[in-house]
Amino acid sequence: MTINEIIQDIHGLEAELAQLEKRYGLLSADFYHLYKAGELEQSRDFIQWVGYYEAKLEREARYREMMYTYLRDLRQKARAGALHLTPQTAPTGV
C-alpha cells in the first residue's frame, strides 16, 4: 500500500465516521471509549463504527511509519539544508 493510498483510505474513513458522528452527536474517539468500556449496545451501526474507527487508527499508524522513513531519507539527502518535498501525481481516473 502506498502512502497516497493510505491517505485516500484515511479520508474515506473520515467521511464515514463524520456521518456516524453527525447521526449520533458524538465524536468517534468518545464513542470508541464508551463502546470499548461496554457502555453501549451492540447495534449494526456501532459495530460498523468501531470497524471504521479501528481501520482509521491502523491506517494512521501505518502512515506515521511510512512518513518517518520518508522524512529520514529526505533529511539524509538534504544534510543540513531544507527538506525538498515534491508533489505527488494523482492516479489516473481520480
C-alpha positions as CSV (number, residue, x, y, z in Angstrom):
1,M,0.0,0.0,0.0
2,T,1.4,3.4,-1.0
3,I,1.4,6.5,1.2
4,N,-1.1,8.0,-1.3
5,E,-3.4,5.0,-0.9
6,I,-3.2,5.2,2.8
7,I,-4.1,9.0,2.7
8,Q,-7.1,8.2,0.5
9,D,-8.2,5.5,2.8
10,I,-8.0,7.8,5.8
11,H,-10.1,10.5,4.1
12,G,-12.7,7.9,3.1
13,L,-12.8,6.5,6.6
14,E,-13.1,10.0,8.0
15,A,-16.1,10.7,5.7
16,E,-17.8,7.5,7.0
17,L,-17.0,8.5,10.6
18,A,-18.3,12.0,10.1
19,Q,-21.7,10.7,9.1
20,L,-21.9,8.5,12.2
21,E,-20.7,11.3,14.4
22,K,-23.4,13.6,13.0
23,R,-26.1,11.0,13.3
24,Y,-25.3,10.2,17.0
25,G,-23.9,13.6,18.1
26,L,-20.7,12.0,19.4
27,L,-17.1,12.2,18.2
28,S,-15.6,8.9,17.2
29,A,-12.9,8.9,20.0
30,D,-15.6,9.4,22.6
31,F,-17.9,6.8,21.1
32,Y,-15.0,4.3,20.9
33,H,-14.1,4.8,24.6
34,L,-17.7,4.2,25.6
35,Y,-18.1,1.2,23.3
36,K,-14.8,-0.5,24.5
37,A,-15.9,0.1,28.1
38,G,-19.1,-1.9,27.4
39,E,-21.4,1.0,28.0
40,L,-23.1,0.9,24.6
41,E,-25.3,-1.8,23.0
42,Q,-24.2,-3.9,20.1
43,S,-26.1,-2.3,17.2
44,R,-25.2,-2.7,13.5
45,D,-24.2,1.0,13.3
46,F,-22.0,0.7,16.3
47,I,-20.2,-2.4,15.1
48,Q,-19.6,-0.7,11.7
49,W,-18.4,2.5,13.6
50,V,-15.9,0.5,15.6
51,G,-14.6,-1.1,12.3
52,Y,-14.2,2.3,10.6
53,Y,-12.5,3.8,13.6
54,E,-10.1,0.9,14.2
55,A,-9.3,0.9,10.5
56,K,-8.6,4.6,10.6
57,L,-6.3,4.2,13.6
58,E,-4.4,1.4,11.8
59,R,-4.0,3.5,8.6
60,E,-2.8,6.5,10.7
61,A,-0.2,4.3,12.4
62,R,1.0,2.9,9.0
63,Y,1.1,6.4,7.6
64,R,3.3,7.6,10.5
65,E,5.7,4.6,10.0
66,M,6.0,5.3,6.3
67,M,6.3,9.1,6.9
68,Y,9.1,8.5,9.4
69,T,11.1,6.6,6.9
70,Y,10.4,9.1,4.1
71,L,11.4,12.0,6.3
72,R,14.6,10.2,7.4
73,D,15.5,9.7,3.8
74,L,14.8,13.4,2.9
75,R,16.9,14.5,5.9
76,Q,19.8,12.4,4.7
77,K,19.6,13.8,1.2
78,A,19.3,17.4,2.5
79,R,22.1,17.0,5.0
80,A,21.8,20.3,7.0
81,G,19.6,22.1,4.3
82,A,15.9,22.4,3.9
83,L,13.8,19.4,3.0
84,H,12.6,19.3,-0.5
85,L,9.1,17.9,-0.9
86,T,7.9,17.1,-4.4
87,P,4.2,17.0,-5.3
88,Q,2.7,13.6,-5.9
89,T,0.8,13.0,-9.1
90,A,-2.8,11.8,-8.8
91,P,-3.6,8.4,-10.2
92,T,-5.4,8.4,-13.5
93,G,-9.2,8.4,-13.1
94,V,-9.3,10.0,-9.7
